[in-house]
Amino acid sequence: MIGRPVRVRVDGVALEGDLSIPDRARGVVLFAHGSGSSRLSPRNRYVAGLLGDAGFATLLIDLLTEAEEETDAHTGRLRFDVTLLANRLIRAADWLAREPDTASLPLGLFGASTGAAAALVAAARQPLRVRAVVSRGGRPDLAGPSLDKVRAATLLIVGGRDDVVLELNRHALDAIRSDKRIEVVQGATHLFPEPGALEEVARLATAWFQRHL
């Protein structure tokens, strides 16, 4: 496994990321973190580690700069700017398409919370590039009219005790026209802290990417 920090320049700002590439990678998964989180999220890093074990390259990237994160901590505005987050996610995908080690690899997106909405908007805008999307405890409803334009195979993973988000995901699933599925992790709440819950998320995500990438 080759791992290194990277910096992706987008619209005059530099986004910090961590790229890991296993030997003979079979695909690359780009992570979009949720509101109030970052590329250092232990939950996303855990999932990324298991994806790496399964042969997938991963890029965990901060979609906001450090200064923007500080502003957002007071206003909460940028974390819900799905258009901004999706645009930056697309630019990160462009960067992967230019990198020699990842340019030829099929692309999947893994989004959490508001990052899931950004991933779905990005997938809708780049139907020929994004092959698969996985949402963990996501807010796909925030993707709005982009949902029925998604052509990537889409898996929504939700905790069984995350009642409001589960209902939002069920409604969003109806609007998606591609190969799609919802998986409910019984007994889990929004962040999947319960014993075995995050392991189940990683298992489901890995199987989905193995099938579609």
Contacts in CASP RR format, 6 or more apart in sequence:
PFRMAT RR
TARGET T0000
AUTHOR 0000-0000-0000
METHOD contacts of the structure
MODEL  1
MIGRPVRVRVDGVALEGDLSIPDRARGVVLFAHGSGSSRLSPRNRYVAGL
LGDAGFATLLIDLLTEAEEETDAHTGRLRFDVTLLANRLIRAADWLAREP
DTASLPLGLFGASTGAAAALVAAARQPLRVRAVVSRGGRPDLAGPSLDKV
RAATLLIVGGRDDVVLELNRHALDAIRSDKRIEVVQGATHLFPEPGALEE
VARLATAWFQRHL
1 20 0 8 1.000
1 21 0 8 1.000
1 22 0 8 1.000
1 23 0 8 1.000
1 52 0 8 1.000
2 20 0 8 1.000
2 21 0 8 1.000
2 22 0 8 1.000
2 101 0 8 1.000
3 18 0 8 1.000
3 19 0 8 1.000
3 20 0 8 1.000
3 21 0 8 1.000
4 18 0 8 1.000
4 19 0 8 1.000
5 16 0 8 1.000
5 17 0 8 1.000
5 18 0 8 1.000
5 19 0 8 1.000
6 16 0 8 1.000
6 17 0 8 1.000
6 18 0 8 1.000
6 19 0 8 1.000
6 59 0 8 1.000
6 61 0 8 1.000
6 95 0 8 1.000
7 14 0 8 1.000
7 15 0 8 1.000
7 16 0 8 1.000
7 17 0 8 1.000
8 14 0 8 1.000
8 15 0 8 1.000
8 17 0 8 1.000
8 61 0 8 1.000
8 91 0 8 1.000
8 92 0 8 1.000
8 95 0 8 1.000
9 15 0 8 1.000
10 87 0 8 1.000
10 88 0 8 1.000
10 91 0 8 1.000
10 92 0 8 1.000
11 87 0 8 1.000
11 88 0 8 1.000
11 91 0 8 1.000
13 65 0 8 1.000
13 68 0 8 1.000
14 65 0 8 1.000
15 61 0 8 1.000
15 62 0 8 1.000
15 63 0 8 1.000
15 65 0 8 1.000
15 88 0 8 1.000
15 92 0 8 1.000
16 39 0 8 1.000
16 61 0 8 1.000
16 62 0 8 1.000
17 39 0 8 1.000
17 59 0 8 1.000
17 60 0 8 1.000
17 61 0 8 1.000
17 62 0 8 1.000
18 39 0 8 1.000
18 59 0 8 1.000
18 60 0 8 1.000
18 61 0 8 1.000
19 57 0 8 1.000
19 58 0 8 1.000
19 59 0 8 1.000
19 99 0 8 1.000
19 102 0 8 1.000
20 48 0 8 1.000
20 49 0 8 1.000
20 52 0 8 1.000
20 57 0 8 1.000
20 58 0 8 1.000
20 59 0 8 1.000
21 28 0 8 1.000
21 57 0 8 1.000
21 101 0 8 1.000
21 102 0 8 1.000
22 52 0 8 1.000
22 53 0 8 1.000
22 55 0 8 1.000
22 56 0 8 1.000
22 57 0 8 1.000
24 55 0 8 1.000
25 55 0 8 1.000
25 56 0 8 1.000
25 57 0 8 1.000
25 101 0 8 1.000
25 102 0 8 1.000
25 105 0 8 1.000
26 55 0 8 1.000
26 56 0 8 1.000
26 105 0 8 1.000
26 106 0 8 1.000
26 210 0 8 1.000
26 213 0 8 1.000
27 55 0 8 1.000
27 56 0 8 1.000
27 57 0 8 1.000
27 105 0 8 1.000
27 106 0 8 1.000
27 107 0 8 1.000
27 108 0 8 1.000
27 209 0 8 1.000
27 213 0 8 1.000
28 56 0 8 1.000
28 57 0 8 1.000
28 58 0 8 1.000
28 59 0 8 1.000
28 96 0 8 1.000
28 102 0 8 1.000
28 105 0 8 1.000
28 106 0 8 1.000
28 107 0 8 1.000
28 108 0 8 1.000
29 48 0 8 1.000
29 51 0 8 1.000
29 56 0 8 1.000
29 57 0 8 1.000
29 58 0 8 1.000
29 59 0 8 1.000
29 107 0 8 1.000
29 108 0 8 1.000
29 109 0 8 1.000
29 110 0 8 1.000
29 209 0 8 1.000
29 213 0 8 1.000
30 58 0 8 1.000
30 59 0 8 1.000
30 61 0 8 1.000
30 89 0 8 1.000
30 92 0 8 1.000
30 93 0 8 1.000
30 96 0 8 1.000
30 107 0 8 1.000
30 108 0 8 1.000
30 109 0 8 1.000
30 110 0 8 1.000
31 39 0 8 1.000
31 44 0 8 1.000
31 48 0 8 1.000
31 58 0 8 1.000
31 59 0 8 1.000
31 60 0 8 1.000
31 61 0 8 1.000
31 109 0 8 1.000
31 110 0 8 1.000
31 111 0 8 1.000
31 112 0 8 1.000
32 61 0 8 1.000
32 63 0 8 1.000
32 85 0 8 1.000
32 89 0 8 1.000
32 109 0 8 1.000
32 110 0 8 1.000
32 111 0 8 1.000
32 112 0 8 1.000
32 115 0 8 1.000
32 116 0 8 1.000
32 118 0 8 1.000
32 119 0 8 1.000
32 122 0 8 1.000
33 39 0 8 1.000
33 41 0 8 1.000
33 44 0 8 1.000
33 60 0 8 1.000
33 62 0 8 1.000
33 63 0 8 1.000
33 111 0 8 1.000
33 112 0 8 1.000
33 113 0 8 1.000
33 115 0 8 1.000
34 41 0 8 1.000
34 79 0 8 1.000
34 111 0 8 1.000
34 112 0 8 1.000
34 113 0 8 1.000
34 114 0 8 1.000
34 115 0 8 1.000
34 116 0 8 1.000
34 138 0 8 1.000
35 76 0 8 1.000
35 79 0 8 1.000
35 80 0 8 1.000
35 113 0 8 1.000
35 114 0 8 1.000
35 115 0 8 1.000
36 69 0 8 1.000
36 72 0 8 1.000
36 73 0 8 1.000
36 79 0 8 1.000
37 44 0 8 1.000
37 112 0 8 1.000
37 113 0 8 1.000
38 62 0 8 1.000
38 69 0 8 1.000
39 60 0 8 1.000
39 61 0 8 1.000
39 62 0 8 1.000
41 60 0 8 1.000
41 112 0 8 1.000
43 112 0 8 1.000
43 136 0 8 1.000
43 191 0 8 1.000
43 192 0 8 1.000
43 198 0 8 1.000
44 60 0 8 1.000
44 110 0 8 1.000
44 112 0 8 1.000
45 60 0 8 1.000
46 198 0 8 1.000
46 202 0 8 1.000
47 110 0 8 1.000
47 136 0 8 1.000
47 198 0 8 1.000
47 201 0 8 1.000
47 202 0 8 1.000
47 205 0 8 1.000
48 58 0 8 1.000
48 60 0 8 1.000
48 110 0 8 1.000
49 58 0 8 1.000
50 202 0 8 1.000
50 203 0 8 1.000
50 206 0 8 1.000
51 58 0 8 1.000
51 202 0 8 1.000
51 205 0 8 1.000
51 206 0 8 1.000
51 209 0 8 1.000
52 58 0 8 1.000
54 206 0 8 1.000
54 209 0 8 1.000
54 210 0 8 1.000
56 206 0 8 1.000
56 209 0 8 1.000
56 213 0 8 1.000
57 101 0 8 1.000
57 102 0 8 1.000
57 105 0 8 1.000
59 92 0 8 1.000
59 96 0 8 1.000
59 102 0 8 1.000
61 92 0 8 1.000
62 69 0 8 1.000
63 84 0 8 1.000
63 85 0 8 1.000
63 88 0 8 1.000
63 89 0 8 1.000
63 92 0 8 1.000
63 115 0 8 1.000
63 118 0 8 1.000
64 72 0 8 1.000
64 78 0 8 1.000
64 79 0 8 1.000
68 78 0 8 1.000
71 77 0 8 1.000
71 78 0 8 1.000
72 78 0 8 1.000
72 79 0 8 1.000
78 84 0 8 1.000
79 114 0 8 1.000
80 114 0 8 1.000
80 142 0 8 1.000
82 114 0 8 1.000
82 115 0 8 1.000
82 117 0 8 1.000
82 118 0 8 1.000
82 121 0 8 1.000
82 142 0 8 1.000
82 143 0 8 1.000
83 121 0 8 1.000
85 114 0 8 1.000
85 115 0 8 1.000
85 117 0 8 1.000
85 118 0 8 1.000
86 117 0 8 1.000
86 118 0 8 1.000
86 119 0 8 1.000
86 121 0 8 1.000
86 122 0 8 1.000
86 125 0 8 1.000
88 118 0 8 1.000
89 109 0 8 1.000
89 115 0 8 1.000
89 118 0 8 1.000
89 119 0 8 1.000
89 122 0 8 1.000
90 122 0 8 1.000
90 125 0 8 1.000
90 126 0 8 1.000
93 107 0 8 1.000
93 122 0 8 1.000
93 126 0 8 1.000
93 129 0 8 1.000
93 130 0 8 1.000
96 102 0 8 1.000
96 103 0 8 1.000
96 105 0 8 1.000
96 107 0 8 1.000
97 103 0 8 1.000
97 107 0 8 1.000
97 129 0 8 1.000
106 131 0 8 1.000
106 213 0 8 1.000
107 129 0 8 1.000
107 130 0 8 1.000
107 131 0 8 1.000
107 213 0 8 1.000
108 130 0 8 1.000
108 131 0 8 1.000
108 132 0 8 1.000
108 133 0 8 1.000
108 134 0 8 1.000
108 152 0 8 1.000
108 209 0 8 1.000
108 212 0 8 1.000
108 213 0 8 1.000
109 119 0 8 1.000
109 122 0 8 1.000
109 123 0 8 1.000
109 130 0 8 1.000
109 132 0 8 1.000
109 133 0 8 1.000
109 134 0 8 1.000
109 152 0 8 1.000
110 119 0 8 1.000
110 133 0 8 1.000
110 134 0 8 1.000
110 136 0 8 1.000
110 205 0 8 1.000
111 118 0 8 1.000
111 119 0 8 1.000
111 133 0 8 1.000
111 134 0 8 1.000
111 135 0 8 1.000
111 136 0 8 1.000
111 138 0 8 1.000
112 135 0 8 1.000
112 136 0 8 1.000
112 137 0 8 1.000
112 138 0 8 1.000
113 137 0 8 1.000
113 138 0 8 1.000
113 139 0 8 1.000
114 138 0 8 1.000
114 139 0 8 1.000
114 142 0 8 1.000
115 138 0 8 1.000
115 139 0 8 1.000
116 133 0 8 1.000
116 135 0 8 1.000
116 136 0 8 1.000
116 137 0 8 1.000
116 138 0 8 1.000
116 139 0 8 1.000
116 140 0 8 1.000
116 156 0 8 1.000
117 138 0 8 1.000
117 139 0 8 1.000
117 140 0 8 1.000
117 141 0 8 1.000
117 142 0 8 1.000
117 143 0 8 1.000
117 144 0 8 1.000
118 143 0 8 1.000
119 133 0 8 1.000
119 135 0 8 1.000
120 133 0 8 1.000
120 135 0 8 1.000
120 140 0 8 1.000
120 143 0 8 1.000
120 146 0 8 1.000
120 147 0 8 1.000
120 150 0 8 1.000
120 154 0 8 1.000
121 143 0 8 1.000
121 146 0 8 1.000
122 130 0 8 1.000
123 130 0 8 1.000
123 133 0 8 1.000
123 150 0 8 1.000
123 151 0 8 1.000
123 152 0 8 1.000
123 154 0 8 1.000
124 143 0 8 1.000
124 146 0 8 1.000
124 147 0 8 1.000
124 149 0 8 1.000
124 150 0 8 1.000
124 151 0 8 1.000
125 146 0 8 1.000
125 149 0 8 1.000
127 149 0 8 1.000
127 150 0 8 1.000
127 151 0 8 1.000
127 152 0 8 1.000
130 152 0 8 1.000
131 152 0 8 1.000
131 153 0 8 1.000
131 212 0 8 1.000
131 213 0 8 1.000
132 152 0 8 1.000
132 153 0 8 1.000
132 154 0 8 1.000
132 155 0 8 1.000
132 208 0 8 1.000
132 209 0 8 1.000
132 211 0 8 1.000
132 212 0 8 1.000
132 213 0 8 1.000
133 150 0 8 1.000
133 152 0 8 1.000
133 153 0 8 1.000
133 154 0 8 1.000
133 155 0 8 1.000
134 154 0 8 1.000
134 155 0 8 1.000
134 157 0 8 1.000
134 204 0 8 1.000
134 205 0 8 1.000
134 208 0 8 1.000
134 209 0 8 1.000
135 154 0 8 1.000
135 155 0 8 1.000
135 156 0 8 1.000
135 157 0 8 1.000
135 169 0 8 1.000
136 157 0 8 1.000
136 192 0 8 1.000
136 201 0 8 1.000
136 205 0 8 1.000
137 156 0 8 1.000
137 157 0 8 1.000
137 158 0 8 1.000
137 159 0 8 1.000
137 162 0 8 1.000
137 165 0 8 1.000
137 169 0 8 1.000
137 190 0 8 1.000
137 192 0 8 1.000
138 156 0 8 1.000
138 158 0 8 1.000
138 165 0 8 1.000
138 169 0 8 1.000
139 165 0 8 1.000
139 168 0 8 1.000
140 147 0 8 1.000
140 156 0 8 1.000
140 168 0 8 1.000
140 169 0 8 1.000
140 172 0 8 1.000
140 173 0 8 1.000
140 176 0 8 1.000
141 168 0 8 1.000
141 169 0 8 1.000
141 171 0 8 1.000
141 172 0 8 1.000
143 150 0 8 1.000
143 172 0 8 1.000
144 175 0 8 1.000
147 172 0 8 1.000
147 175 0 8 1.000
147 176 0 8 1.000
148 175 0 8 1.000
148 176 0 8 1.000
148 177 0 8 1.000
150 176 0 8 1.000
150 177 0 8 1.000
150 178 0 8 1.000
151 177 0 8 1.000
151 178 0 8 1.000
152 178 0 8 1.000
152 212 0 8 1.000
153 178 0 8 1.000
153 179 0 8 1.000
153 180 0 8 1.000
153 208 0 8 1.000
153 211 0 8 1.000
153 212 0 8 1.000
154 176 0 8 1.000
154 178 0 8 1.000
154 179 0 8 1.000
154 180 0 8 1.000
154 181 0 8 1.000
155 180 0 8 1.000
155 181 0 8 1.000
155 182 0 8 1.000
155 183 0 8 1.000
155 204 0 8 1.000
155 205 0 8 1.000
155 208 0 8 1.000
156 169 0 8 1.000
156 172 0 8 1.000
156 173 0 8 1.000
156 180 0 8 1.000
156 181 0 8 1.000
156 182 0 8 1.000
156 183 0 8 1.000
157 182 0 8 1.000
157 183 0 8 1.000
157 185 0 8 1.000
157 201 0 8 1.000
157 204 0 8 1.000
157 205 0 8 1.000
158 165 0 8 1.000
158 166 0 8 1.000
158 169 0 8 1.000
158 182 0 8 1.000
158 183 0 8 1.000
158 184 0 8 1.000
158 185 0 8 1.000
159 165 0 8 1.000
159 166 0 8 1.000
159 184 0 8 1.000
159 185 0 8 1.000
159 186 0 8 1.000
159 187 0 8 1.000
159 188 0 8 1.000
159 189 0 8 1.000
159 190 0 8 1.000
159 192 0 8 1.000
159 197 0 8 1.000
160 166 0 8 1.000
160 184 0 8 1.000
160 185 0 8 1.000
160 186 0 8 1.000
160 187 0 8 1.000
160 188 0 8 1.000
160 189 0 8 1.000
161 187 0 8 1.000
161 188 0 8 1.000
161 189 0 8 1.000
162 188 0 8 1.000
162 189 0 8 1.000
162 190 0 8 1.000
165 190 0 8 1.000
166 184 0 8 1.000
169 182 0 8 1.000
170 182 0 8 1.000
173 180 0 8 1.000
173 182 0 8 1.000
179 212 0 8 1.000
181 208 0 8 1.000
183 204 0 8 1.000
185 192 0 8 1.000
185 197 0 8 1.000
185 200 0 8 1.000
185 201 0 8 1.000
187 194 0 8 1.000
187 197 0 8 1.000
188 194 0 8 1.000
188 197 0 8 1.000
188 200 0 8 1.000
192 198 0 8 1.000
192 200 0 8 1.000
192 201 0 8 1.000
END
